[in-house]
């Protein structure tokens, strides 16, 4: 299980947007593109806020982990 804190999760995901495109698989493209956009939005919020940001576990059924601000969940995990 991978745990990243601070803005590392959205930072790592948001840079993958250019690589999310595969002309032969539209559903894959849409899914990866949405994950990258979500990561980018969260990154901008995290970078501009002084709270202690952490992310929940990225288990097998999690499409995007929960986002916690000072230990309180502010965005629920998105399940596949």
mmCIF file of the N, C-alpha and C atoms, coordinates in Angstrom:
data_MODEL
# 
_entry.id   MODEL 
# 
loop_
_atom_site.group_PDB 
_atom_site.id 
_atom_site.type_symbol 
_atom_site.label_atom_id 
_atom_site.label_alt_id 
_atom_site.label_comp_id 
_atom_site.label_asym_id 
_atom_site.label_entity_id 
_atom_site.label_seq_id 
_atom_site.pdbx_PDB_ins_code 
_atom_site.Cartn_x 
_atom_site.Cartn_y 
_atom_site.Cartn_z 
_atom_site.occupancy 
_atom_site.B_iso_or_equiv 
_atom_site.pdbx_formal_charge 
_atom_site.auth_seq_id 
_atom_site.auth_comp_id 
_atom_site.auth_asym_id 
_atom_site.auth_atom_id 
_atom_site.pdbx_PDB_model_num 
ATOM 1   N N  . UNK A 1 1  ? 0.836   -1.164 0.000   1.00 0.00 ? 1  UNK A N  1 
ATOM 2   C CA . UNK A 1 1  ? 0.000   0.000  0.000   1.00 0.00 ? 1  UNK A CA 1 
ATOM 3   C C  . UNK A 1 1  ? 0.890   1.239  0.000   1.00 0.00 ? 1  UNK A C  1 
ATOM 4   N N  . UNK A 1 2  ? 0.554   2.212  -0.824  1.00 0.00 ? 2  UNK A N  1 
ATOM 5   C CA . UNK A 1 2  ? 1.350   3.424  -0.984  1.00 0.00 ? 2  UNK A CA 1 
ATOM 6   C C  . UNK A 1 2  ? 0.683   4.575  -0.254  1.00 0.00 ? 2  UNK A C  1 
ATOM 7   N N  . UNK A 1 3  ? 1.426   5.251  0.606   1.00 0.00 ? 3  UNK A N  1 
ATOM 8   C CA . UNK A 1 3  ? 0.934   6.440  1.289   1.00 0.00 ? 3  UNK A CA 1 
ATOM 9   C C  . UNK A 1 3  ? 1.837   7.605  0.916   1.00 0.00 ? 3  UNK A C  1 
ATOM 10  N N  . UNK A 1 4  ? 1.250   8.684  0.449   1.00 0.00 ? 4  UNK A N  1 
ATOM 11  C CA . UNK A 1 4  ? 1.982   9.904  0.157   1.00 0.00 ? 4  UNK A CA 1 
ATOM 12  C C  . UNK A 1 4  ? 1.307   11.025 0.932   1.00 0.00 ? 4  UNK A C  1 
ATOM 13  N N  . UNK A 1 5  ? 2.079   11.972 1.410   1.00 0.00 ? 5  UNK A N  1 
ATOM 14  C CA . UNK A 1 5  ? 1.492   13.066 2.168   1.00 0.00 ? 5  UNK A CA 1 
ATOM 15  C C  . UNK A 1 5  ? 1.682   14.382 1.433   1.00 0.00 ? 5  UNK A C  1 
ATOM 16  N N  . UNK A 1 6  ? 1.079   15.418 1.996   1.00 0.00 ? 6  UNK A N  1 
ATOM 17  C CA . UNK A 1 6  ? 1.184   16.741 1.405   1.00 0.00 ? 6  UNK A CA 1 
ATOM 18  C C  . UNK A 1 6  ? 0.603   16.764 0.009   1.00 0.00 ? 6  UNK A C  1 
ATOM 19  N N  . UNK A 1 7  ? 1.241   17.471 -0.898  1.00 0.00 ? 7  UNK A N  1 
ATOM 20  C CA . UNK A 1 7  ? 0.722   17.582 -2.259  1.00 0.00 ? 7  UNK A CA 1 
ATOM 21  C C  . UNK A 1 7  ? 1.311   16.526 -3.184  1.00 0.00 ? 7  UNK A C  1 
ATOM 22  N N  . UNK A 1 8  ? 1.967   15.518 -2.656  1.00 0.00 ? 8  UNK A N  1 
ATOM 23  C CA . UNK A 1 8  ? 2.641   14.522 -3.501  1.00 0.00 ? 8  UNK A CA 1 
ATOM 24  C C  . UNK A 1 8  ? 1.685   13.714 -4.382  1.00 0.00 ? 8  UNK A C  1 
ATOM 25  N N  . UNK A 1 9  ? 0.536   13.295 -3.866  1.00 0.00 ? 9  UNK A N  1 
ATOM 26  C CA . UNK A 1 9  ? -0.394  12.507 -4.692  1.00 0.00 ? 9  UNK A CA 1 
ATOM 27  C C  . UNK A 1 9  ? -0.860  13.325 -5.893  1.00 0.00 ? 9  UNK A C  1 
ATOM 28  N N  . UNK A 1 10 ? -1.452  14.506 -5.669  1.00 0.00 ? 10 UNK A N  1 
ATOM 29  C CA . UNK A 1 10 ? -1.893  15.255 -6.835  1.00 0.00 ? 10 UNK A CA 1 
ATOM 30  C C  . UNK A 1 10 ? -0.744  15.715 -7.716  1.00 0.00 ? 10 UNK A C  1 
ATOM 31  N N  . UNK A 1 11 ? 0.403   16.005 -7.111  1.00 0.00 ? 11 UNK A N  1 
ATOM 32  C CA . UNK A 1 11 ? 1.562   16.420 -7.905  1.00 0.00 ? 11 UNK A CA 1 
ATOM 33  C C  . UNK A 1 11 ? 1.990   15.297 -8.839  1.00 0.00 ? 11 UNK A C  1 
ATOM 34  N N  . UNK A 1 12 ? 2.085   14.090 -8.301  1.00 0.00 ? 12 UNK A N  1 
ATOM 35  C CA . UNK A 1 12 ? 2.506   12.945 -9.110  1.00 0.00 ? 12 UNK A CA 1 
ATOM 36  C C  . UNK A 1 12 ? 1.490   12.641 -10.201 1.00 0.00 ? 12 UNK A C  1 
ATOM 37  N N  . UNK A 1 13 ? 0.207   12.701 -9.882  1.00 0.00 ? 13 UNK A N  1 
ATOM 38  C CA . UNK A 1 13 ? -0.818  12.374 -10.873 1.00 0.00 ? 13 UNK A CA 1 
ATOM 39  C C  . UNK A 1 13 ? -1.004  13.461 -11.918 1.00 0.00 ? 13 UNK A C  1 
ATOM 40  N N  . UNK A 1 14 ? -0.932  14.720 -11.512 1.00 0.00 ? 14 UNK A N  1 
ATOM 41  C CA . UNK A 1 14 ? -1.215  15.798 -12.455 1.00 0.00 ? 14 UNK A CA 1 
ATOM 42  C C  . UNK A 1 14 ? -0.196  15.870 -13.585 1.00 0.00 ? 14 UNK A C  1 
ATOM 43  N N  . UNK A 1 15 ? 1.022   15.420 -13.353 1.00 0.00 ? 15 UNK A N  1 
ATOM 44  C CA . UNK A 1 15 ? 2.028   15.451 -14.416 1.00 0.00 ? 15 UNK A CA 1 
ATOM 45  C C  . UNK A 1 15 ? 1.820   14.331 -15.441 1.00 0.00 ? 15 UNK A C  1 
ATOM 46  N N  . UNK A 1 16 ? 0.931   13.395 -15.154 1.00 0.00 ? 16 UNK A N  1 
ATOM 47  C CA . UNK A 1 16 ? 0.700   12.281 -16.071 1.00 0.00 ? 16 UNK A CA 1 
ATOM 48  C C  . UNK A 1 16 ? -0.342  12.581 -17.138 1.00 0.00 ? 16 UNK A C  1 
ATOM 49  N N  . UNK A 1 17 ? -0.970  13.754 -17.083 1.00 0.00 ? 17 UNK A N  1 
ATOM 50  C CA . UNK A 1 17 ? -2.064  14.055 -17.997 1.00 0.00 ? 17 UNK A CA 1 
ATOM 51  C C  . UNK A 1 17 ? -1.651  13.910 -19.465 1.00 0.00 ? 17 UNK A C  1 
ATOM 52  N N  . UNK A 1 18 ? -0.468  14.354 -19.828 1.00 0.00 ? 18 UNK A N  1 
ATOM 53  C CA . UNK A 1 18 ? -0.019  14.238 -21.217 1.00 0.00 ? 18 UNK A CA 1 
ATOM 54  C C  . UNK A 1 18 ? 0.154   12.792 -21.661 1.00 0.00 ? 18 UNK A C  1 
ATOM 55  N N  . UNK A 1 19 ? 0.374   11.897 -20.715 1.00 0.00 ? 19 UNK A N  1 
ATOM 56  C CA . UNK A 1 19 ? 0.595   10.492 -21.041 1.00 0.00 ? 19 UNK A CA 1 
ATOM 57  C C  . UNK A 1 19 ? -0.687  9.669  -20.943 1.00 0.00 ? 19 UNK A C  1 
ATOM 58  N N  . UNK A 1 20 ? -1.794  10.307 -20.583 1.00 0.00 ? 20 UNK A N  1 
ATOM 59  C CA . UNK A 1 20 ? -3.058  9.598  -20.372 1.00 0.00 ? 20 UNK A CA 1 
ATOM 60  C C  . UNK A 1 20 ? -3.788  9.303  -21.681 1.00 0.00 ? 20 UNK A C  1 
ATOM 61  N N  . UNK A 1 21 ? -3.271  9.759  -22.774 1.00 0.00 ? 21 UNK A N  1 
ATOM 62  C CA . UNK A 1 21 ? -3.974  9.602  -24.043 1.00 0.00 ? 21 UNK A CA 1 
ATOM 63  C C  . UNK A 1 21 ? -3.484  8.375  -24.818 1.00 0.00 ? 21 UNK A C  1 
ATOM 64  N N  . UNK A 1 22 ? -4.425  7.533  -25.182 1.00 0.00 ? 22 UNK A N  1 
ATOM 65  C CA . UNK A 1 22 ? -4.147  6.355  -26.011 1.00 0.00 ? 22 UNK A CA 1 
ATOM 66  C C  . UNK A 1 22 ? -5.271  6.302  -27.029 1.00 0.00 ? 22 UNK A C  1 
ATOM 67  N N  . UNK A 1 23 ? -4.986  6.619  -28.294 1.00 0.00 ? 23 UNK A N  1 
ATOM 68  C CA . UNK A 1 23 ? -6.054  6.717  -29.296 1.00 0.00 ? 23 UNK A CA 1 
ATOM 69  C C  . UNK A 1 23 ? -6.896  5.443  -29.456 1.00 0.00 ? 23 UNK A C  1 
ATOM 70  N N  . UNK A 1 24 ? -6.373  4.307  -29.054 1.00 0.00 ? 24 UNK A N  1 
ATOM 71  C CA . UNK A 1 24 ? -7.100  3.059  -29.262 1.00 0.00 ? 24 UNK A CA 1 
ATOM 72  C C  . UNK A 1 24 ? -8.037  2.702  -28.107 1.00 0.00 ? 24 UNK A C  1 
ATOM 73  N N  . UNK A 1 25 ? -8.045  3.462  -27.006 1.00 0.00 ? 25 UNK A N  1 
ATOM 74  C CA . UNK A 1 25 ? -8.860  3.106  -25.850 1.00 0.00 ? 25 UNK A CA 1 
ATOM 75  C C  . UNK A 1 25 ? -9.496  4.353  -25.240 1.00 0.00 ? 25 UNK A C  1 
ATOM 76  N N  . UNK A 1 26 ? -10.649 4.740  -25.736 1.00 0.00 ? 26 UNK A N  1 
ATOM 77  C CA . UNK A 1 26 ? -11.323 5.970  -25.329 1.00 0.00 ? 26 UNK A CA 1 
ATOM 78  C C  . UNK A 1 26 ? -11.702 5.952  -23.836 1.00 0.00 ? 26 UNK A C  1 
ATOM 79  N N  . UNK A 1 27 ? -12.216 4.821  -23.336 1.00 0.00 ? 27 UNK A N  1 
ATOM 80  C CA . UNK A 1 27 ? -12.622 4.736  -21.935 1.00 0.00 ? 27 UNK A CA 1 
ATOM 81  C C  . UNK A 1 27 ? -11.424 4.938  -21.017 1.00 0.00 ? 27 UNK A C  1 
ATOM 82  N N  . UNK A 1 28 ? -10.298 4.322  -21.362 1.00 0.00 ? 28 UNK A N  1 
ATOM 83  C CA . UNK A 1 28 ? -9.062  4.476  -20.583 1.00 0.00 ? 28 UNK A CA 1 
ATOM 84  C C  . UNK A 1 28 ? -8.624  5.936  -20.585 1.00 0.00 ? 28 UNK A C  1 
ATOM 85  N N  . UNK A 1 29 ? -8.660  6.552  -21.770 1.00 0.00 ? 29 UNK A N  1 
ATOM 86  C CA . UNK A 1 29 ? -8.267  7.957  -21.885 1.00 0.00 ? 29 UNK A CA 1 
ATOM 87  C C  . UNK A 1 29 ? -9.113  8.840  -20.986 1.00 0.00 ? 29 UNK A C  1 
ATOM 88  N N  . UNK A 1 30 ? -10.436 8.632  -21.044 1.00 0.00 ? 30 UNK A N  1 
ATOM 89  C CA . UNK A 1 30 ? -11.346 9.461  -20.251 1.00 0.00 ? 30 UNK A CA 1 
ATOM 90  C C  . UNK A 1 30 ? -11.095 9.269  -18.762 1.00 0.00 ? 30 UNK A C  1 
ATOM 91  N N  . UNK A 1 31 ? -10.896 8.023  -18.334 1.00 0.00 ? 31 UNK A N  1 
ATOM 92  C CA . UNK A 1 31 ? -10.663 7.736  -16.922 1.00 0.00 ? 31 UNK A CA 1 
ATOM 93  C C  . UNK A 1 31 ? -9.358  8.365  -16.434 1.00 0.00 ? 31 UNK A C  1 
ATOM 94  N N  . UNK A 1 32 ? -8.274  8.165  -17.152 1.00 0.00 ? 32 UNK A N  1 
ATOM 95  C CA . UNK A 1 32 ? -6.987  8.732  -16.753 1.00 0.00 ? 32 UNK A CA 1 
ATOM 96  C C  . UNK A 1 32 ? -7.010  10.254 -16.802 1.00 0.00 ? 32 UNK A C  1 
ATOM 97  N N  . UNK A 1 33 ? -7.653  10.794 -17.810 1.00 0.00 ? 33 UNK A N  1 
ATOM 98  C CA . UNK A 1 33 ? -7.739  12.244 -17.916 1.00 0.00 ? 33 UNK A CA 1 
ATOM 99  C C  . UNK A 1 33 ? -8.504  12.829 -16.731 1.00 0.00 ? 33 UNK A C  1 
ATOM 100 N N  . UNK A 1 34 ? -9.594  12.185 -16.336 1.00 0.00 ? 34 UNK A N  1 
ATOM 101 C CA . UNK A 1 34 ? -10.371 12.665 -15.188 1.00 0.00 ? 34 UNK A CA 1 
ATOM 102 C C  . UNK A 1 34 ? -9.561  12.586 -13.899 1.00 0.00 ? 34 UNK A C  1 
ATOM 103 N N  . UNK A 1 35 ? -8.816  11.496 -13.706 1.00 0.00 ? 35 UNK A N  1 
ATOM 104 C CA . UNK A 1 35 ? -7.958  11.380 -12.523 1.00 0.00 ? 35 UNK A CA 1 
ATOM 105 C C  . UNK A 1 35 ? -6.922  12.503 -12.487 1.00 0.00 ? 35 UNK A C  1 
ATOM 106 N N  . UNK A 1 36 ? -6.328  12.793 -13.623 1.00 0.00 ? 36 UNK A N  1 
ATOM 107 C CA . UNK A 1 36 ? -5.321  13.853 -13.692 1.00 0.00 ? 36 UNK A CA 1 
ATOM 108 C C  . UNK A 1 36 ? -5.935  15.218 -13.388 1.00 0.00 ? 36 UNK A C  1 
ATOM 109 N N  . UNK A 1 37 ? -7.119  15.481 -13.912 1.00 0.00 ? 37 UNK A N  1 
ATOM 110 C CA . UNK A 1 37 ? -7.782  16.758 -13.654 1.00 0.00 ? 37 UNK A CA 1 
ATOM 111 C C  . UNK A 1 37 ? -8.153  16.888 -12.181 1.00 0.00 ? 37 UNK A C  1 
ATOM 112 N N  . UNK A 1 38 ? -8.658  15.796 -11.592 1.00 0.00 ? 38 UNK A N  1 
ATOM 113 C CA . UNK A 1 38 ? -8.975  15.801 -10.161 1.00 0.00 ? 38 UNK A CA 1 
ATOM 114 C C  . UNK A 1 38 ? -7.716  16.093 -9.351  1.00 0.00 ? 38 UNK A C  1 
ATOM 115 N N  . UNK A 1 39 ? -6.631  15.436 -9.700  1.00 0.00 ? 39 UNK A N  1 
ATOM 116 C CA . UNK A 1 39 ? -5.365  15.642 -8.996  1.00 0.00 ? 39 UNK A CA 1 
ATOM 117 C C  . UNK A 1 39 ? -4.904  17.090 -9.117  1.00 0.00 ? 39 UNK A C  1 
ATOM 118 N N  . UNK A 1 40 ? -5.048  17.668 -10.287 1.00 0.00 ? 40 UNK A N  1 
ATOM 119 C CA . UNK A 1 40 ? -4.645  19.055 -10.493 1.00 0.00 ? 40 UNK A CA 1 
ATOM 120 C C  . UNK A 1 40 ? -5.447  20.020 -9.639  1.00 0.00 ? 40 UNK A C  1 
ATOM 121 N N  . UNK A 1 41 ? -6.767  19.803 -9.555  1.00 0.00 ? 41 UNK A N  1 
ATOM 122 C CA . UNK A 1 41 ? -7.617  20.663 -8.721  1.00 0.00 ? 41 UNK A CA 1 
ATOM 123 C C  . UNK A 1 41 ? -7.229  20.544 -7.250  1.00 0.00 ? 41 UNK A C  1 
ATOM 124 N N  . UNK A 1 42 ? -7.002  19.324 -6.798  1.00 0.00 ? 42 UNK A N  1 
ATOM 125 C CA . UNK A 1 42 ? -6.622  19.130 -5.396  1.00 0.00 ? 42 UNK A CA 1 
ATOM 126 C C  . UNK A 1 42 ? -5.256  19.740 -5.127  1.00 0.00 ? 42 UNK A C  1 
ATOM 127 N N  . UNK A 1 43 ? -4.342  19.594 -6.056  1.00 0.00 ? 43 UNK A N  1 
ATOM 128 C CA . UNK A 1 43 ? -3.001  20.168 -5.873  1.00 0.00 ? 43 UNK A CA 1 
ATOM 129 C C  . UNK A 1 43 ? -3.064  21.682 -5.694  1.00 0.00 ? 43 UNK A C  1 
ATOM 130 N N  . UNK A 1 44 ? -3.864  22.349 -6.508  1.00 0.00 ? 44 UNK A N  1 
ATOM 131 C CA . UNK A 1 44 ? -3.981  23.806 -6.391  1.00 0.00 ? 44 UNK A CA 1 
ATOM 132 C C  . UNK A 1 44 ? -4.557  24.195 -5.029  1.00 0.00 ? 44 UNK A C  1 
ATOM 133 N N  . UNK A 1 45 ? -5.525  23.435 -4.529  1.00 0.00 ? 45 UNK A N  1 
ATOM 134 C CA . UNK A 1 45 ? -6.103  23.729 -3.211  1.00 0.00 ? 45 UNK A CA 1 
ATOM 135 C C  . UNK A 1 45 ? -5.099  23.476 -2.094  1.00 0.00 ? 45 UNK A C  1 
ATOM 136 N N  . UNK A 1 46 ? -4.367  22.376 -2.178  1.00 0.00 ? 46 UNK A N  1 
ATOM 137 C CA . UNK A 1 46 ? -3.385  22.023 -1.150  1.00 0.00 ? 46 UNK A CA 1 
ATOM 138 C C  . UNK A 1 46 ? -2.253  23.038 -1.118  1.00 0.00 ? 46 UNK A C  1 
ATOM 139 N N  . UNK A 1 47 ? -1.754  23.417 -2.290  1.00 0.00 ? 47 UNK A N  1 
ATOM 140 C CA . UNK A 1 47 ? -0.639  24.363 -2.351  1.00 0.00 ? 47 UNK A CA 1 
ATOM 141 C C  . UNK A 1 47 ? -0.988  25.715 -1.759  1.00 0.00 ? 47 UNK A C  1 
ATOM 142 N N  . UNK A 1 48 ? -2.271  26.095 -1.804  1.00 0.00 ? 48 UNK A N  1 
ATOM 143 C CA . UNK A 1 48 ? -2.663  27.404 -1.325  1.00 0.00 ? 48 UNK A CA 1 
ATOM 144 C C  . UNK A 1 48 ? -3.236  27.423 0.087   1.00 0.00 ? 48 UNK A C  1 
ATOM 145 N N  . UNK A 1 49 ? -3.107  26.324 0.817   1.00 0.00 ? 49 UNK A N  1 
ATOM 146 C CA . UNK A 1 49 ? -3.717  26.253 2.145   1.00 0.00 ? 49 UNK A CA 1 
ATOM 147 C C  . UNK A 1 49 ? -2.711  25.717 3.150   1.00 0.00 ? 49 UNK A C  1 
ATOM 148 N N  . UNK A 1 50 ? -2.591  26.345 4.330   1.00 0.00 ? 50 UNK A N  1 
ATOM 149 C CA . UNK A 1 50 ? -1.555  25.952 5.290   1.00 0.00 ? 50 UNK A CA 1 
ATOM 150 C C  . UNK A 1 50 ? -1.873  24.711 6.132   1.00 0.00 ? 50 UNK A C  1 
ATOM 151 N N  . UNK A 1 51 ? -2.982  24.048 5.916   1.00 0.00 ? 51 UNK A N  1 
ATOM 152 C CA . UNK A 1 51 ? -3.347  22.872 6.719   1.00 0.00 ? 51 UNK A CA 1 
ATOM 153 C C  . UNK A 1 51 ? -2.359  21.732 6.484   1.00 0.00 ? 51 UNK A C  1 
ATOM 154 N N  . UNK A 1 52 ? -2.418  20.743 7.358   1.00 0.00 ? 52 UNK A N  1 
ATOM 155 C CA . UNK A 1 52 ? -1.642  19.514 7.202   1.00 0.00 ? 52 UNK A CA 1 
ATOM 156 C C  . UNK A 1 52 ? -2.471  18.563 6.345   1.00 0.00 ? 52 UNK A C  1 
ATOM 157 N N  . UNK A 1 53 ? -2.056  18.340 5.089   1.00 0.00 ? 53 UNK A N  1 
ATOM 158 C CA . UNK A 1 53 ? -2.813  17.537 4.134   1.00 0.00 ? 53 UNK A CA 1 
ATOM 159 C C  . UNK A 1 53 ? -2.260  16.125 4.066   1.00 0.00 ? 53 UNK A C  1 
ATOM 160 N N  . UNK A 1 54 ? -3.153  15.159 4.113   1.00 0.00 ? 54 UNK A N  1 
ATOM 161 C CA . UNK A 1 54 ? -2.771  13.762 3.937   1.00 0.00 ? 54 UNK A CA 1 
ATOM 162 C C  . UNK A 1 54 ? -3.811  13.084 3.045   1.00 0.00 ? 54 UNK A C  1 
ATOM 163 N N  . UNK A 1 55 ? -3.462  11.891 2.599   1.00 0.00 ? 55 UNK A N  1 
ATOM 164 C CA . UNK A 1 55 ? -4.343  11.135 1.719   1.00 0.00 ? 55 UNK A CA 1 
ATOM 165 C C  . UNK A 1 55 ? -4.562  9.751  2.292   1.00 0.00 ? 55 UNK A C  1 
ATOM 166 N N  . UNK A 1 56 ? -5.773  9.269  2.125   1.00 0.00 ? 56 UNK A N  1 
ATOM 167 C CA . UNK A 1 56 ? -6.111  7.934  2.598   1.00 0.00 ? 56 UNK A CA 1 
ATOM 168 C C  . UNK A 1 56 ? -5.436  6.872  1.751   1.00 0.00 ? 56 UNK A C  1 
ATOM 169 N N  . UNK A 1 57 ? -5.658  5.613  2.106   1.00 0.00 ? 57 UNK A N  1 
ATOM 170 C CA . UNK A 1 57 ? -5.026  4.517  1.372   1.00 0.00 ? 57 UNK A CA 1 
ATOM 171 C C  . UNK A 1 57 ? -5.562  4.401  -0.051  1.00 0.00 ? 57 UNK A C  1 
ATOM 172 N N  . UNK A 1 58 ? -4.718  3.936  -0.911  1.00 0.00 ? 58 UNK A N  1 
ATOM 173 C CA . UNK A 1 58 ? -5.081  3.727  -2.303  1.00 0.00 ? 58 UNK A CA 1 
ATOM 174 C C  . UNK A 1 58 ? -5.157  2.226  -2.516  1.00 0.00 ? 58 UNK A C  1 
ATOM 175 N N  . UNK A 1 59 ? -6.208  1.639  -1.964  1.00 0.00 ? 59 UNK A N  1 
ATOM 176 C CA . UNK A 1 59 ? -6.395  0.200  -2.037  1.00 0.00 ? 59 UNK A CA 1 
ATOM 177 C C  . UNK A 1 59 ? -6.894  -0.215 -3.421  1.00 0.00 ? 59 UNK A C  1 
ATOM 178 N N  . UNK A 1 60 ? -7.097  -1.495 -3.572  1.00 0.00 ? 60 UNK A N  1 
ATOM 179 C CA . UNK A 1 60 ? -7.467  -2.079 -4.867  1.00 0.00 ? 60 UNK A CA 1 
ATOM 180 C C  . UNK A 1 60 ? -8.732  -1.472 -5.469  1.00 0.00 ? 60 UNK A C  1 
ATOM 181 N N  . UNK A 1 61 ? -9.743  -1.177 -4.674  1.00 0.00 ? 61 UNK A N  1 
ATOM 182 C CA . UNK A 1 61 ? -11.009 -0.673 -5.198  1.00 0.00 ? 61 UNK A CA 1 
ATOM 183 C C  . UNK A 1 61 ? -11.108 0.849  -5.216  1.00 0.00 ? 61 UNK A C  1 
ATOM 184 N N  . UNK A 1 62 ? -10.033 1.546  -4.887  1.00 0.00 ? 62 UNK A N  1 
ATOM 185 C CA . UNK A 1 62 ? -10.034 3.004  -4.817  1.00 0.00 ? 62 UNK A CA 1 
ATOM 186 C C  . UNK A 1 62 ? -9.510  3.591  -6.125  1.00 0.00 ? 62 UNK A C  1 
ATOM 187 N N  . UNK A 1 63 ? -10.355 4.426  -6.763  1.00 0.00 ? 63 UNK A N  1 
ATOM 188 C CA . UNK A 1 63 ? -9.924  5.111  -7.982  1.00 0.00 ? 63 UNK A CA 1 
ATOM 189 C C  . UNK A 1 63 ? -9.100  6.343  -7.639  1.00 0.00 ? 63 UNK A C  1 
ATOM 190 N N  . UNK A 1 64 ? -9.461  7.005  -6.522  1.00 0.00 ? 64 UNK A N  1 
ATOM 191 C CA . UNK A 1 64 ? -8.711  8.165  -6.033  1.00 0.00 ? 64 UNK A CA 1 
ATOM 192 C C  . UNK A 1 64 ? -8.870  8.188  -4.518  1.00 0.00 ? 64 UNK A C  1 
ATOM 193 N N  . UNK A 1 65 ? -7.783  8.363  -3.769  1.00 0.00 ? 65 UNK A N  1 
ATOM 194 C CA . UNK A 1 65 ? -7.859  8.282  -2.305  1.00 0.00 ? 65 UNK A CA 1 
ATOM 195 C C  . UNK A 1 65 ? -8.596  9.464  -1.683  1.00 0.00 ? 65 UNK A C  1 
ATOM 196 N N  . UNK A 1 66 ? -9.051  9.261  -0.457  1.00 0.00 ? 66 UNK A N  1 
ATOM 197 C CA . UNK A 1 66 ? -9.671  10.358 0.279   1.00 0.00 ? 66 UNK A CA 1 
ATOM 198 C C  . UNK A 1 66 ? -8.615  11.420 0.579   1.00 0.00 ? 66 UNK A C  1 
ATOM 199 N N  . UNK A 1 67 ? -9.076  12.650 0.757   1.00 0.00 ? 67 UNK A N  1 
ATOM 200 C CA . UNK A 1 67 ? -8.192  13.775 1.059   1.00 0.00 ? 67 UNK A CA 1 
ATOM 201 C C  . UNK A 1 67 ? -8.563  14.281 2.444   1.00 0.00 ? 67 UNK A C  1 
ATOM 202 N N  . UNK A 1 68 ? -7.559  14.404 3.311   1.00 0.00 ? 68 UNK A N  1 
ATOM 203 C CA . UNK A 1 68 ? -7.788  14.856 4.677   1.00 0.00 ? 68 UNK A CA 1 
ATOM 204 C C  . UNK A 1 68 ? -7.046  16.164 4.932   1.00 0.00 ? 68 UNK A C  1 
ATOM 205 N N  . UNK A 1 69 ? -7.705  17.085 5.609   1.00 0.00 ? 69 UNK A N  1 
ATOM 206 C CA . UNK A 1 69 ? -7.114  18.356 6.006   1.00 0.00 ? 69 UNK A CA 1 
ATOM 207 C C  . UNK A 1 69 ? -7.081  18.388 7.522   1.00 0.00 ? 69 UNK A C  1 
ATOM 208 N N  . UNK A 1 70 ? -5.890  18.464 8.079   1.00 0.00 ? 70 UNK A N  1 
ATOM 209 C CA . UNK A 1 70 ? -5.708  18.419 9.533   1.00 0.00 ? 70 UNK A CA 1 
ATOM 210 C C  . UNK A 1 70 ? -6.433  17.220 10.145  1.00 0.00 ? 70 UNK A C  1 
ATOM 211 N N  . UNK A 1 71 ? -6.407  16.092 9.451   1.00 0.00 ? 71 UNK A N  1 
ATOM 212 C CA . UNK A 1 71 ? -6.978  14.844 9.939   1.00 0.00 ? 71 UNK A CA 1 
ATOM 213 C C  . UNK A 1 71 ? -8.454  14.639 9.658   1.00 0.00 ? 71 UNK A C  1 
ATOM 214 N N  . UNK A 1 72 ? -9.134  15.648 9.132   1.00 0.00 ? 72 UNK A N  1 
ATOM 215 C CA . UNK A 1 72 ? -10.562 15.529 8.825   1.00 0.00 ? 72 UNK A CA 1 
ATOM 216 C C  . UNK A 1 72 ? -10.747 15.305 7.330   1.00 0.00 ? 72 UNK A C  1 
ATOM 217 N N  . UNK A 1 73 ? -11.599 14.360 6.968   1.00 0.00 ? 73 UNK A N  1 
ATOM 218 C CA . UNK A 1 73 ? -11.857 14.072 5.558   1.00 0.00 ? 73 UNK A CA 1 
ATOM 219 C C  . UNK A 1 73 ? -12.590 15.246 4.926   1.00 0.00 ? 73 UNK A C  1 
ATOM 220 N N  . UNK A 1 74 ? -12.022 15.788 3.848   1.00 0.00 ? 74 UNK A N  1 
ATOM 221 C CA . UNK A 1 74 ? -12.668 16.877 3.112   1.00 0.00 ? 74 UNK A CA 1 
ATOM 222 C C  . UNK A 1 74 ? -13.124 16.417 1.725   1.00 0.00 ? 74 UNK A C  1 
ATOM 223 N N  . UNK A 1 75 ? -12.535 15.339 1.237   1.00 0.00 ? 75 UNK A N  1 
ATOM 224 C CA . UNK A 1 75 ? -12.959 14.715 -0.017  1.00 0.00 ? 75 UNK A CA 1 
ATOM 225 C C  . UNK A 1 75 ? -12.958 13.220 0.209   1.00 0.00 ? 75 UNK A C  1 
ATOM 226 N N  . UNK A 1 76 ? -14.113 12.590 0.005   1.00 0.00 ? 76 UNK A N  1 
ATOM 227 C CA . UNK A 1 76 ? -14.190 11.146 0.169   1.00 0.00 ? 76 UNK A CA 1 
ATOM 228 C C  . UNK A 1 76 ? -13.467 10.427 -0.958  1.00 0.00 ? 76 UNK A C  1 
ATOM 229 N N  . UNK A 1 77 ? -13.012 9.226  -0.679  1.00 0.00 ? 77 UNK A N  1 
ATOM 230 C CA . UNK A 1 77 ? -12.365 8.410  -1.699  1.00 0.00 ? 77 UNK A CA 1 
ATOM 231 C C  . UNK A 1 77 ? -13.347 8.131  -2.822  1.00 0.00 ? 77 UNK A C  1 
ATOM 232 N N  . UNK A 1 78 ? -12.837 8.106  -4.036  1.00 0.00 ? 78 UNK A N  1 
ATOM 233 C CA . UNK A 1 78 ? -13.647 7.734  -5.198  1.00 0.00 ? 78 UNK A CA 1 
ATOM 234 C C  . UNK A 1 78 ? -13.377 6.266  -5.480  1.00 0.00 ? 78 UNK A C  1 
ATOM 235 N N  . UNK A 1 79 ? -14.417 5.461  -5.416  1.00 0.00 ? 79 UNK A N  1 
ATOM 236 C CA . UNK A 1 79 ? -14.270 4.031  -5.657  1.00 0.00 ? 79 UNK A CA 1 
ATOM 237 C C  . UNK A 1 79 ? -14.482 3.713  -7.120  1.00 0.00 ? 79 UNK A C  1 
ATOM 238 N N  . UNK A 1 80 ? -13.856 2.649  -7.561  1.00 0.00 ? 80 UNK A N  1 
ATOM 239 C CA . UNK A 1 80 ? -14.009 2.228  -8.956  1.00 0.00 ? 80 UNK A CA 1 
ATOM 240 C C  . UNK A 1 80 ? -15.376 1.679  -9.193  1.00 0.00 ? 80 UNK A C  1 
# 
